Structure formats: structure tokens, C-alpha cells
Amino acid sequence: MSAVNLPRTSASQVTVVLPRSTTVREYVSADELDTLGNPVPVNAPHQFTYDSNGNLLTDTVQGVGGVWVRTYVYTNGHMTGDSGWVKQ
């Protein structure tokens, strides 16, 4: 596989035409993947729920491909884990 290096310009948009046989991969961080390894639209609007102490309980995001929820777990007031993004 070869990489395409684009010159840096002041333009805010670049159009690249690739041959049909070209595979394009978009790399995302692990926080942007659901528990099955699929991309989550983390730039879409989020809805949050909190407990009575103000701790974040859930983070819900809805995108074109569905709804994902991340649930947070607390022990003695300290976050001890989360579910990762789970598609509903």
C-alpha cells in the first residue's frame, strides 16, 4: 500500500481523486469505536445523565447509523470503569 502526500496550502478543502481499486482507511482512536469495533459518531450531539452527586452516569450519542450509550461505574464516589460504547 502506498501513501499519498498532499502539499500543505492555505486552502481549507482538498479534493483527491483515487483509482477505483484504492482502499481508503480512516483511523480513529479507541474511544471512537464501539464494543464491536465499529465507528461511533462522537462528533454528533450527546445527551448525558447524572446521579444525585453530579457523577456522569451515561453518555448517549445518536448518529445516522444508530444510537450508542456509554455507561460509567462508580465505587465510593470514584469512577472505576465504563462500558465502552454499546450500540442500542
C-alpha positions as CSV (number, residue, x, y, z in Angstrom):
1,M,0.0,0.0,0.0
2,S,1.3,3.5,-0.8
3,A,0.5,6.7,0.8
4,V,-0.5,10.0,-0.9
5,N,1.3,13.0,0.4
6,L,-0.6,16.3,-0.2
7,P,1.2,19.6,-0.2
8,R,0.3,22.0,2.6
9,T,-1.6,25.0,1.4
10,S,-3.7,27.7,2.9
11,A,-6.8,26.1,1.2
12,S,-9.3,24.6,3.7
13,Q,-10.5,21.9,1.3
14,V,-8.6,19.4,-0.9
15,T,-10.2,17.2,-3.5
16,V,-8.3,13.9,-4.2
17,V,-9.3,11.6,-7.0
18,L,-8.3,8.0,-6.4
19,P,-8.4,5.0,-8.7
20,R,-11.3,2.6,-8.1
21,S,-9.0,-0.1,-6.8
22,T,-7.7,2.2,-4.0
23,T,-8.6,1.3,-0.4
24,V,-9.1,4.2,1.9
25,R,-8.9,3.7,5.6
26,E,-9.9,6.2,8.2
27,Y,-8.1,5.8,11.5
28,V,-9.9,6.6,14.7
29,S,-9.0,6.4,18.4
30,A,-10.2,3.5,20.5
31,D,-12.6,6.0,22.2
32,E,-14.4,6.4,18.9
33,L,-15.1,2.7,18.4
34,D,-18.0,0.7,19.9
35,T,-17.6,-2.6,21.8
36,L,-17.7,-4.5,18.4
37,G,-15.0,-2.3,16.8
38,N,-17.4,-0.2,14.7
39,P,-17.0,3.6,14.5
40,V,-19.2,5.8,16.8
41,P,-20.2,9.3,15.6
42,V,-18.7,11.0,18.6
43,N,-18.9,14.4,16.9
44,A,-22.7,14.1,16.9
45,P,-24.7,15.7,19.7
46,H,-24.5,14.0,23.1
47,Q,-27.1,13.5,25.8
48,F,-25.9,13.0,29.4
49,T,-27.4,11.7,32.6
50,Y,-26.0,12.3,36.1
51,D,-26.6,10.8,39.6
52,S,-27.6,12.9,42.6
53,N,-23.9,13.6,43.4
54,G,-23.3,15.0,40.0
55,N,-21.4,12.0,38.7
56,L,-21.8,11.2,35.0
57,L,-23.9,8.0,34.6
58,T,-24.5,7.8,30.8
59,D,-23.4,9.4,27.6
60,T,-25.7,8.8,24.7
61,V,-24.9,9.8,21.1
62,Q,-27.2,9.4,18.1
63,G,-25.9,9.3,14.6
64,V,-27.1,8.2,11.1
65,G,-26.1,4.6,12.0
66,G,-28.0,4.3,15.3
67,V,-27.7,5.1,19.0
68,W,-24.8,4.3,21.2
69,V,-24.6,4.5,25.1
70,R,-21.6,4.6,27.3
71,T,-22.4,3.8,31.0
72,Y,-20.0,4.8,33.8
73,V,-19.5,2.8,37.0
74,Y,-18.5,4.4,40.4
75,T,-17.2,2.9,43.6
76,N,-17.2,5.1,46.7
77,G,-17.6,8.2,44.6
78,H,-14.8,7.4,42.2
79,M,-15.2,6.3,38.6
80,T,-13.9,2.8,38.4
81,G,-14.9,1.9,34.8
82,D,-17.1,2.3,31.9
83,S,-19.0,0.0,29.5
84,G,-17.4,1.4,26.3
85,W,-19.7,2.5,23.5
86,V,-22.6,0.0,23.2
87,K,-24.9,0.2,20.2
88,Q,-28.6,0.1,21.2
